[in-house]
Amino acid sequence: MFDNLSDRLLTTVKNLRGQGRLTEDNIKETLRDVRMALLEADVALPVVKDFIERVKVSAMGKDVLNSLSPGEVFVKVVNDELVELMGAANESLNLAAQPPAVIMMAGLQGAGKTTTVAKLAKLLKERENKKVMVVSCDVYRPAAIDQLQTLATQVGAEFFPSSGDQKPVDIANNALSAAKKQFMDVLIVDTAGRLHIDDEMMGEIKHLNKAINPVETLFVVDSMTGQDAANTAKAFDEALPLTGVILTKTDGDARGGAALSIRQITGKPIKFMGVGEKIDALEPFHPDRLASRILGMGDILSLVEDAQRNVDVKKAEKMAKKFKKGKGFDFNDLRDQLEQMENMGGLGSLMGKLPGMPNMEQMKQQVDEKQFSRTVAIINSMTPKERSFPALIKGSRRKRIASGAGVAVQEVNKVLKQQMQMSKMMKKMAKGGMAKMMRAMGGKMPTGGPMGGGPMGGM
């Protein structure tokens, strides 16, 4: 998300850094570029006007105009205003209620509401240690109830059964009673969506909201609809006592207009954002971290949190000891590294959180995330002995591995070359440390990986 906006803003700031100091003229010119960047990102016009005015007032301040580093100061001004625009800080769910705390999900059809119910259930179970029950009140969409049941099983949440011949209010009340009896901490209620806003839909969802009195009423919206997402959220907010918004499909949204418009137009905080199709791809929305990413300063806090949740510390320590002894890098190690990277959202996600990455959009386009899966498939097609002793893999074995993984022999050869180069690197590190290794590499990663780099794709 924000790839296009980020590139435009970074170019604008780079041009400003070439100026000796800030003046009214170059601020005016820079703001014109920022305005165009925001409009191209599909940010609502009233939001753009207000944002530009606030940046202008701050940038024209005495301290800024007298600064010796205009680019850096302007970046700070824009960063602060972006944070303010998106909500200053993350607003977590308010679950301080007599259990079960009821969360009601609302939104249009196709926004990813049912999947988001399961993602939120998983997040609450794993990060908040909550006992969660889910129920579907969508009696109109074929297979909606079955879909939620399947997802609930997948994430380990309690599922309350319902059927298409029941009334939504009756389903919700019955689920609430069951959640109380089973001492659940949270009950998440999935509601029916429509292809557009209509009176019948709004009337039903109002009635349902009044009947179950949820502590959180969350509006789920597709971020790729841009400023329309903010306008739809506003319409729902006029009908329901919304407490927050969940943005879905942000991984497919290069513009980011919804994230920058919703808070200003609705006054409601964005609480979570869906960052992929996987069932654990839901993250709390942190305006300060997102602003930092937009301006190319990375998001190290989120990167550290991802690592803490997904990196197997024992495996990492075992691997470190192995490398210290100069034992090299076999296919078991390579597979572990690729799987842990995949758990952290893949290489594209990691790159987006690293500060100072130039040409981010270009680099992301070069990443072949599917190559990671193919590499793991190739490794899985090897015998345990072959994974531990790669030198055993000769002609006939290579053909067998390629056949088992469903790839060409050339791909197996590339993976073997990757592993050999990484093993050499690790041995150099053990003998002479990182500096010696970098000198030997000439500052470059070995070729052959998913990005033309090593198994980490050049990382």
C-alpha positions in Angstrom: 0.0 0.0 0.0 1.1 3.6 -0.7 3.8 2.5 -3.1 2.9 5.1 -5.7 2.4 7.9 -3.1 5.6 7.0 -1.4 7.6 7.2 -4.7 6.1 10.6 -5.6 6.7 12.1 -2.1 10.3 10.8 -1.9 11.0 12.3 -5.3 9.5 15.6 -4.2 11.5 15.7 -1.0 14.7 14.8 -2.8 14.2 17.8 -5.1 13.7 20.0 -2.0 16.9 18.7 -0.4 18.8 20.3 -3.3 17.6 23.8 -2.1 19.7 25.8 0.2 16.8 26.7 2.5 13.0 26.8 2.5 11.3 29.8 1.0 7.6 30.6 0.3 8.2 29.8 -3.4 9.8 26.4 -3.0 7.3 25.4 -0.3 4.5 26.4 -2.7 6.0 24.3 -5.5 6.6 21.3 -3.2 3.1 21.5 -1.9 1.7 21.4 -5.4 3.6 18.2 -6.0 2.3 16.7 -2.7 -1.2 17.7 -3.6 -1.0 15.9 -7.0 0.5 12.8 -5.3 -2.4 12.7 -2.8 -5.0 13.1 -5.5 -3.3 10.4 -7.6 -3.5 8.2 -4.5 -7.3 8.7 -4.6 -7.5 10.6 -1.4 -10.7 12.6 -1.1 -10.4 16.2 -2.3 -11.6 17.8 1.0 -9.1 15.7 2.9 -6.3 16.8 0.4 -7.2 20.5 0.8 -7.2 20.4 4.6 -3.9 18.4 4.7 -2.1 20.7 2.3 -3.3 23.7 4.3 -2.0 22.3 7.6 1.4 21.3 6.1 1.7 24.8 4.6 1.0 26.5 8.0 3.6 24.3 9.7 6.2 24.6 7.0 5.9 28.4 6.9 6.8 28.6 10.6 9.8 30.6 11.6 11.8 27.5 12.8 11.3 25.7 9.6 12.1 28.6 7.3 15.4 29.2 9.1 16.4 25.6 9.1 19.7 24.5 7.5 18.2 21.2 6.3 15.0 22.0 4.6 14.3 18.5 3.2 14.6 16.8 6.6 12.4 19.5 8.3 9.8 19.3 5.6 9.7 15.5 5.9 9.1 15.8 9.6 6.2 18.3 9.0 4.6 15.9 6.4 5.1 12.9 8.7 3.5 14.6 11.7 0.5 15.7 9.6 0.1 12.2 8.0 0.0 10.7 11.5 -2.6 13.3 12.6 -4.6 12.6 9.5 -4.8 8.9 10.1 -5.5 9.0 13.8 -2.3 9.8 15.8 -2.0 6.3 17.4 -3.4 2.8 17.2 -6.8 2.5 18.8 -7.2 -1.1 20.1 -10.5 -2.9 20.6 -12.5 -2.0 23.7 -13.2 -5.4 25.2 -13.7 -4.1 28.8 -17.2 -5.5 29.2 -19.0 -8.2 31.0 -18.0 -11.4 29.0 -18.7 -12.1 26.3 -17.7 -8.8 24.7 -19.8 -8.7 21.5 -18.1 -7.5 18.2 -20.4 -6.9 15.3 -19.0 -6.7 11.8 -20.8 -4.7 9.1 -20.0 -3.9 5.4 -20.8 -4.4 1.8 -20.7 -7.7 0.0 -17.3 -8.6 -1.3 -15.3 -6.6 1.2 -13.9 -9.7 2.9 -16.1 -9.5 6.0 -16.4 -13.3 6.7 -12.7 -13.9 6.2 -11.9 -10.9 8.5 -14.1 -12.4 11.2 -11.9 -15.5 11.2 -8.7 -13.4 11.1 -9.8 -11.3 14.0 -10.8 -14.4 16.0 -7.3 -15.8 15.4 -5.6 -12.6 16.4 -7.6 -12.3 19.6 -6.9 -16.0 20.5 -3.2 -15.8 19.9 -2.3 -12.3 20.9 -4.9 -11.6 23.6 -5.4 -15.1 24.9 -9.2 -14.8 24.5 -11.8 -17.6 24.1 -13.7 -16.6 20.9 -17.0 -17.7 19.5 -18.1 -16.7 16.0 -21.6 -16.8 14.4 -23.0 -15.9 11.0 -26.2 -13.9 10.7 -25.9 -13.8 6.9 -29.0 -15.8 5.9 -29.0 -14.5 2.3 -25.6 -15.4 0.8 -25.3 -19.1 -0.2 -22.7 -21.0 1.7 -21.8 -17.9 3.9 -22.5 -20.0 7.1 -20.5 -23.0 5.8 -17.6 -20.7 4.9 -17.5 -19.3 8.5 -17.7 -22.7 10.0 -14.7 -23.9 7.9 -12.7 -20.8 8.8 -13.6 -21.1 12.5 -12.3 -24.7 12.5 -9.1 -23.5 10.8 -8.4 -20.8 13.4 -9.6 -22.8 16.4 -12.6 -20.6 17.3 -15.9 -21.9 18.6 -18.5 -21.9 15.9 -22.2 -21.3 16.7 -24.4 -23.0 14.0 -27.2 -21.2 12.2 -29.3 -21.7 9.1 -30.8 -19.7 6.3 -34.4 -20.1 7.5 -33.7 -18.3 10.8 -34.0 -14.6 11.6 -30.7 -12.8 12.1 -31.8 -11.3 15.4 -32.8 -14.8 16.7 -29.4 -16.2 15.6 -27.5 -13.5 17.3 -29.5 -13.8 20.6 -29.1 -17.6 20.6 -25.3 -17.2 20.0 -25.0 -14.7 22.8 -26.8 -17.1 25.3 -24.5 -19.9 24.2 -21.4 -17.8 24.5 -22.4 -16.9 28.1 -23.0 -20.5 29.0 -19.6 -21.5 27.6 -17.8 -18.7 29.3 -16.5 -17.1 26.1 -14.5 -13.9 26.3 -15.6 -12.6 22.9 -18.5 -13.2 20.5 -17.9 -12.0 16.9 -21.1 -11.6 14.8 -20.9 -11.7 11.0 -23.7 -9.9 9.3 -25.1 -9.9 5.8 -23.6 -7.7 3.2 -25.2 -6.3 0.1 -23.8 -5.1 -3.3 -24.8 -1.6 -2.4 -26.3 0.4 0.4 -30.1 0.0 0.6 -32.8 0.9 3.1 -33.8 -2.8 3.8 -30.2 -3.7 4.6 -29.7 -0.7 6.9 -33.0 -1.4 8.7 -32.1 -5.0 9.4 -28.6 -4.2 10.6 -29.9 -1.4 12.8 -32.3 -3.8 14.4 -29.6 -6.4 14.9 -27.3 -3.9 16.5 -29.9 -2.7 18.9 -30.8 -6.2 19.9 -27.3 -7.4 20.8 -25.8 -4.0 21.9 -22.1 -4.8 20.8 -19.2 -3.1 22.5 -17.6 -2.8 19.1 -19.3 -2.2 15.8 -16.7 -2.5 13.1 -17.1 -1.5 9.4 -15.2 -3.8 7.1 -14.2 -2.1 3.8 -12.1 -2.9 0.7 -9.2 -0.4 0.6 -9.0 -0.8 -3.2 -12.2 1.2 -3.6 -10.2 4.3 -2.6 -12.2 7.4 -1.5 -15.4 5.5 -2.1 -14.5 3.4 0.9 -14.6 6.5 3.0 -17.9 7.6 1.6 -19.4 4.2 2.2 -18.1 4.2 5.8 -19.7 7.6 6.3 -23.1 6.2 5.2 -22.8 3.2 7.5 -21.7 5.5 10.4 -24.9 7.5 9.9 -27.0 4.3 10.4 -24.9 2.5 13.0 -22.9 3.5 16.1 -19.6 2.5 14.4 -16.6 2.3 16.7 -14.0 1.6 14.1 -13.0 0.5 10.6 -11.1 -2.5 9.3 -9.4 -2.0 5.9 -9.1 -5.1 3.8 -7.0 -6.0 0.8 -4.4 -3.4 1.5 -1.7 -5.6 0.0 -3.3 -5.1 -3.4 -3.8 -1.4 -3.0 -0.9 0.6 -4.4 -2.6 4.0 -3.8 -3.8 4.1 -0.1 -6.5 6.7 -0.6 -8.9 4.9 1.7 -6.5 4.8 4.7 -5.8 8.6 4.3 -9.5 9.6 3.9 -11.5 7.4 6.3 -10.6 9.0 9.6 -11.1 12.5 8.4 -14.4 11.9 6.7 -16.0 9.6 9.3 -14.2 10.6 12.5 -13.8 6.8 13.2 -10.4 5.2 13.7 -9.0 2.5 11.5 -8.3 -0.3 14.0 -7.0 -3.1 11.7 -5.9 -3.7 8.2 -5.8 -6.9 6.2 -2.4 -7.4 4.6 -2.8 -10.6 2.6 -5.0 -13.6 1.9 -3.5 -15.8 4.7 -5.6 -16.3 7.8 -3.1 -14.6 10.0 -2.7 -11.6 7.6 -4.5 -9.0 9.9 -2.5 -6.3 11.7 -3.3 -3.5 14.1 -3.4 -0.1 12.3 -0.5 2.1 13.5 -0.8 5.6 11.9 2.7 6.6 13.0 4.3 3.5 11.6 2.4 3.8 8.3 3.4 7.5 7.9 7.0 6.4 8.4 6.7 3.8 5.6 5.1 6.3 3.2 8.1 8.6 3.6 10.6 5.8 3.1 11.7 5.7 6.7 10.6 2.0 7.2 8.7 0.4 10.0 11.3 -1.3 12.2 8.8 -1.7 15.2 6.5 -3.8 13.1 9.4 -5.8 11.7 10.7 -6.6 15.2 7.2 -7.6 16.3 6.8 -9.9 13.2 10.2 -11.5 14.1 9.2 -12.0 17.7 6.0 -13.7 16.7 7.3 -15.8 13.8 11.0 -16.5 14.2 11.8 -19.8 15.9 14.4 -18.7 18.5 15.6 -22.2 19.2 16.2 -22.9 15.5 17.9 -19.6 15.1 20.3 -20.3 18.0 21.0 -23.8 16.7 21.8 -22.4 13.3 24.1 -19.7 14.8 26.1 -22.3 16.7 26.4 -24.4 13.6 27.7 -21.5 11.5 30.1 -20.5 14.2 31.7 -23.9 13.9 32.0 -23.4 10.2 29.7 -26.3 9.3 28.1 -24.6 6.3 24.6 -24.2 5.2 22.6 -27.2 4.1 19.1 -27.5 2.6 17.4 -27.9 6.0 18.8 -24.5 6.9 17.7 -23.0 3.6 14.1 -24.4 4.0 13.9 -23.1 7.6 15.0 -19.6 6.4 12.5 -19.5 3.6 9.6 -20.7 5.8 10.3 -18.2 8.5 10.4 -15.4 5.9 7.1 -16.6 4.5 5.6 -16.5 8.0 6.7 -12.9 8.2 4.7 -12.0 5.1 7.2 -12.8 2.4 10.1 -10.7 1.0 7.9 -8.0 -0.3 6.4 -7.3 3.1 9.9 -7.3 4.7 11.2 -4.9 2.1 8.3 -2.5 2.7 9.3 -2.2 6.4 13.0 -1.6 5.8 14.1 2.1 6.0 15.8 3.9 3.1 15.0 1.3 0.4 15.3 3.1 -3.0 13.1 2.3 -6.0 10.8 0.2 -3.7 8.1 -0.3 -6.3 10.7 -1.5 -8.9 12.3 -3.9 -6.5 9.0 -5.3 -5.4 8.1 -6.0 -9.0 11.3 -8.0 -9.4 10.4 -10.2 -6.4 9.0 -13.6 -7.5 7.3 -14.7 -4.2 6.2 -17.9 -5.9 9.9 -18.8 -6.3 10.1 -19.3 -2.6 7.3 -21.9 -2.7 9.0 -23.6 -5.7 12.3 -23.7 -3.8 10.6 -25.3 -0.7 8.9 -27.8 -3.0 12.3 -28.7 -4.5 13.9 -29.1 -1.1 10.9 -31.3 0.1 11.5 -33.6 -2.9 14.9 -34.4 -1.6 15.6 -37.3 0.8 16.7 -36.4 4.3 20.2 -37.5 3.5 20.3 -35.2 0.4 19.1 -32.2 2.4 21.9 -32.7 4.9 24.6 -33.6 2.3 23.9 -31.6 -0.9 27.1 -32.9 -2.6 25.3 -36.2 -3.1 22.9 -34.6 -5.6 24.2 -35.5 -9.0 22.5 -36.1 -12.5 20.0 -38.8 -11.8 19.1 -37.4 -8.4 18.5 -34.0 -9.9 16.1 -35.4 -12.4 14.2 -37.3 -9.7 14.0 -34.2 -7.5 12.8 -32.0 -10.5 10.1 -34.6 -11.3 8.9 -34.7 -7.6 8.7 -30.9 -7.4 7.1 -30.5 -10.8 9.8 -28.2 -12.1 12.5 -28.3 -14.7 16.0 -29.7 -13.9 17.4 -26.2 -14.5 15.4 -24.9 -11.5 16.9 -27.6 -9.3 20.4 -26.6 -10.6 19.7 -23.0 -9.6 18.7 -23.9 -6.1 21.8 -26.1 -5.7 23.9 -23.2 -6.8 22.2 -20.9 -4.3 22.8 -23.4 -1.5 26.5 -23.8 -2.4 27.1 -20.0 -2.5 25.3 -19.5 0.8 27.3 -22.3 2.4 30.6 -20.7 1.2 29.4 -17.3 2.6 28.6 -18.9 6.0 32.0 -20.6 6.2 33.8 -17.3 5.4 31.8 -15.6 8.1 32.9 -18.3 10.6 36.6 -17.9 9.6 36.9 -14.2 9.2 33.7 -12.4 10.2 31.3 -10.3 8.2 33.9 -7.8 7.0 36.0 -10.5 5.3 32.9 -12.0 3.8 31.8 -8.7 2.3 35.3 -8.1 0.8 35.2 -11.5 -0.8 31.7 -10.8 -2.2 32.7 -7.4 -3.5 29.5 -6.0 -1.8 27.2 -8.2 -3.9 24.9 -11.1 -3.1 25.3 -14.4 -5.1 23.1 -14.8 -8.1 20.3 -17.2 -8.8 17.6 -16.4 -6.2 14.0 -15.2 -6.5 15.2 -11.6 -7.1 18.5 -12.4 -8.7 20.0 -12.6 -5.2 20.7 -15.4 -2.8 18.0 -17.5 -1.2 16.9 -14.5 0.7 16.4 -12.8 -2.6 19.3 -10.4 -2.2 18.7 -9.7 1.5 
